[in-house]
Amino acid sequence: MGPKQPSSTSLSDLEEVAAITFRHTTWLALNDCFFALQRFISHLTRSSLHWLHWRHSISQLPRQTDEAMDKPSFKHYSIGYLHMDI
């Protein structure tokens, strides 16, 4: 059922490659990609961009790296110490 090679009906092959390359180089969220690419591809819709990302398995952003997990979130103080940020 369905086409053997799914492709966009509203975007040309060159526009698809440009959108995929943009996503791979910036890893911006869908809305940010849409607003950035809409200036260059005027007939681009958010829905067509979403399905393009879905077809190429880049619809989800990659997880954060382990560098952020290694940093402690708060300094450890002895019991009874009150820390307030103003």
C-alpha positions as CSV (number, residue, x, y, z in Angstrom):
1,M,0.0,0.0,0.0
2,G,1.3,3.4,-0.8
3,P,4.2,4.6,-3.0
4,K,7.5,2.5,-3.0
5,Q,9.5,5.7,-2.7
6,P,7.6,8.3,-0.6
7,S,8.4,11.9,-1.5
8,S,6.9,15.3,-0.9
9,T,4.3,16.5,-3.3
10,S,5.0,20.2,-2.6
11,L,8.8,20.2,-2.4
12,S,11.3,19.5,-5.1
13,D,14.2,17.1,-4.6
14,L,16.6,20.0,-4.2
15,E,14.4,21.7,-1.6
16,E,14.1,18.4,0.3
17,V,17.9,18.0,0.4
18,A,18.3,21.6,1.6
19,A,15.8,21.1,4.4
20,I,17.4,17.9,5.5
21,T,20.9,19.3,5.4
22,F,19.7,22.4,7.4
23,R,18.2,20.1,10.1
24,H,21.4,18.0,10.3
25,T,23.7,21.0,10.6
26,T,21.7,23.1,13.1
27,W,19.5,20.5,15.0
28,L,16.9,23.2,15.6
29,A,13.4,22.4,16.6
30,L,10.6,22.0,14.0
31,N,9.2,25.5,14.4
32,D,12.7,27.1,14.3
33,C,13.6,25.2,11.1
34,F,10.2,26.2,9.6
35,F,10.7,29.9,10.3
36,A,14.3,29.8,9.0
37,L,13.6,27.9,5.8
38,Q,10.3,29.7,5.0
39,R,12.4,32.7,3.9
40,F,14.1,30.7,1.2
41,I,11.3,28.2,0.3
42,S,8.2,30.4,0.3
43,H,5.6,27.6,-0.4
44,L,6.9,25.5,2.6
45,T,4.3,24.5,5.1
46,R,4.9,23.3,8.7
47,S,3.1,20.1,7.9
48,S,5.2,19.3,4.9
49,L,8.4,20.0,6.9
50,H,7.2,17.7,9.7
51,W,6.5,14.8,7.3
52,L,9.8,15.4,5.6
53,H,11.6,15.1,8.9
54,W,9.5,12.0,9.8
55,R,10.3,10.3,6.5
56,H,14.0,10.7,7.0
57,S,13.9,9.8,10.7
58,I,15.1,13.1,12.0
59,S,11.9,14.2,13.6
60,Q,13.2,13.8,17.1
61,L,16.1,15.9,18.4
62,P,19.1,13.9,19.7
63,R,19.4,13.4,23.5
64,Q,21.7,15.7,25.5
65,T,25.3,14.7,25.7
66,D,26.7,13.2,28.9
67,E,28.7,16.4,29.6
68,A,25.6,18.1,31.0
69,M,24.9,15.0,33.2
70,D,28.4,15.1,34.8
71,K,28.0,18.6,36.3
72,P,26.5,18.7,39.8
73,S,23.4,20.8,39.9
74,F,23.9,22.3,43.4
75,K,26.7,22.7,45.8
76,H,26.5,20.4,48.8
77,Y,26.2,22.3,52.2
78,S,26.0,20.9,55.7
79,I,22.6,20.3,57.3
80,G,21.1,23.5,58.6
81,Y,22.7,25.9,56.0
82,L,20.2,28.0,54.1
83,H,21.0,29.1,50.6
84,M,19.0,31.8,49.0
85,D,19.4,33.3,45.5
86,I,18.3,36.9,45.2
